[in-house]
Amino acid sequence: MVKAHHQSLAHLIPFLEKFPGVRVLVLGDIMQDIFIWGRVKRISPEAPVPVVEVQRQTAMLGGAANVVHNLRALEAQAGLAGVVGDDEAGRAILAELDRAGVDRCGVVMEPGRPTSVKTRIIAHHQQVVRFDHEEKRPIAEASRQALVRELGKELAGSHALIVSDYAKGVISRGLMQEVIGLAGERPVVVDPKVKNLDCFRGATVITPNHAEAGEALGMELEDGASLERAGWELLKRLEARAVLITRGEEGISLFEKGEKVSRHIPAEAREVFDVTGAGDTVIATFTLALAAGMSLFDATRTANLAAGIVVGKLGTSTVTREELREALENGGLG
């Protein structure tokens, strides 16, 4: 494994100028993230739990929809394909996508299926509890067929495809076989869930986190040697061009087809407030950078910088192109 040391990143700035001309299509599980903000002053007399005095509530795009939110924050063009329910949350997501300037022609509304909603209660900058409203059963066959039809149209005008899999029922082996075929030469970058991993054979880049990579191979990634075995094995098993393993505070490791050694980019030093949505930021930035012409390695370094920025924010957040430009000019976050 080769470690990437701090060096000038200013030569990557011209690629950021291309972002507004790049269109990325995102396919995956669409969610709504609700944050209830409050404060705790006492413990409930009914049970040993904190009583949260609610001060405000916000609703944001989540899951695959948060990936497109990240793309728009970086000033790229973005399209979204997936499934929502015919309910209040589904309609709220569609309205928010319109406000964000996202092409949502690929979003299918499925009657009788609830939109996935994750509600987090935050007090004193800490998450107290999260509760989910969702169904994980496969989407209806009519929805799958509608998705394939729309993906065929949407991919024609896109430079890359992101698959954002949360194992909520949208992704299946059959769908992915059709989608990878439709994508042709366009990069297909996948943020996978372990249960669906083999669905993504033939994708361009797979981006599991440290735990997912270990689980997929039935092994504990306890040290550099086990990480190396996992990365190269996944690359071979999935017939990908690259595997990018995100490792939280340890950074990101890149395993590239045709290379003899992996490359490791250490995490940027910064106080971490919240890792919510950090994976969405990584895959959005990485794919956009790749589509803009960066090498796999430089796209990984750029995504690593974006992750360092976003975890310093509370709640599902995004990184702007200007924030990224500043980090590249400074050679990191420092």
Buried (B, 14 or more C-beta within 10 A) or exposed (E): BEEBEEEEBEEBEEBBEBBEEBBBBBBBBBBBBBBBBBEBEEEEEEEEEBBBEEEEEEBBBBBBBBBBBBBBBBBBBBBBBBBBBEBEBBBBBBEBBEEBEBBBEBBBBBEEBBBBBBBBBBBEEEBBEEEEBBBEEBBBEEBBEBBBEBBBEBBEEBBBBBBBBBEBBBBBEEBBEBBBEBBEEBBBBBBBBBEBBEBBBBBBBBBBBBBBBBBBBEEEBEEEEBBBEBBBBBBEBBEBBBBBBBBBEBBBBBBBBEBEEBBBBBBBEBEEBBEBBBBBBBBBBBBBBBBBEBEBBBBBBBBBBBBBBBBBBBBBBBBBBEBBBBBBEEEBBE
